[in-house]
Amino acid sequence: MKKNALNLYAGVGGNRKKWDANVTAVENQQNVADAYAEQHPEDTIVMGDAHQYLLDHYAEFDFIWSSPPCQTHSQMDLANPRNKPRYADIGLYQEILFLTWYYKGKWVVENVNPYYEPLVPPTAKVGRHLFWSNFTIVASDIPRPKNFINNTNVAGSMMMKEWLGIQYTGNVYYGSNHCPAQVLRNCVHPDIGETIFDQAFSGPPDPSQLDLFVAAAI
């Protein structure tokens, strides 16, 4: 029987692409949700506040994946002289603590490697991503396209779509952001998402197979 999975801050659904599950996705921007729906018309898509939805509905699911906004935690945000100083969004840690103590299913919270020492030690690091979870994660990074950060035009967006295996009509922009590749850079690669989802229920690979992976435990 398929698991019931909750995909919070769903974006265009890179992490979810290869899950074999009944998925409810929560997203708060309509054009992003529309792009998600093009790829996953079978999913239930909720327009709303993912942080509040988690609190209200967590007990309805076997598996929860949350990818809270990463901008206020990122090293690039701190380094960019054009950005005004701002508080890091501590909602990230609220969700980690909430899932740790209240939720009985399998869960993952994903974010970027931050500019500070994480307030809660992560379970795993895979490439540029940190993961907190209540199960062991062993996964390999997926080599990123050349000029991953600097692909800010339509051609870069098309290259990112090909890398992720994601297709949707036109370009999708976050708010006033004019980079069509940003929504794609925010994705967890589908192969990593699949590996983590599978390990939630089957456990990590046999030790004899660990040479096939990049050990991610911190």
Secondary structure as GFF3:
##gff-version 3
##sequence-region A 1 218
A	DSSP	beta_strand	3	8	.	.	.	ID=ss1
A	DSSP	beta_strand	21	27	.	.	.	ID=ss2
A	DSSP	alpha_helix	30	39	.	.	.	ID=ss3
A	DSSP	beta_strand	44	47	.	.	.	ID=ss4
A	DSSP	alpha_helix	50	57	.	.	.	ID=ss5
A	DSSP	three_ten_helix	58	60	.	.	.	ID=ss6
A	DSSP	beta_strand	63	66	.	.	.	ID=ss7
A	DSSP	three_ten_helix	71	73	.	.	.	ID=ss8
A	DSSP	alpha_helix	75	79	.	.	.	ID=ss9
A	DSSP	alpha_helix	91	102	.	.	.	ID=ss10
A	DSSP	beta_strand	106	112	.	.	.	ID=ss11
A	DSSP	beta_strand	124	126	.	.	.	ID=ss12
A	DSSP	beta_strand	129	133	.	.	.	ID=ss13
A	DSSP	alpha_helix	154	164	.	.	.	ID=ss14
A	DSSP	alpha_helix	182	185	.	.	.	ID=ss15
A	DSSP	alpha_helix	190	202	.	.	.	ID=ss16
A	DSSP	three_ten_helix	207	212	.	.	.	ID=ss17
###
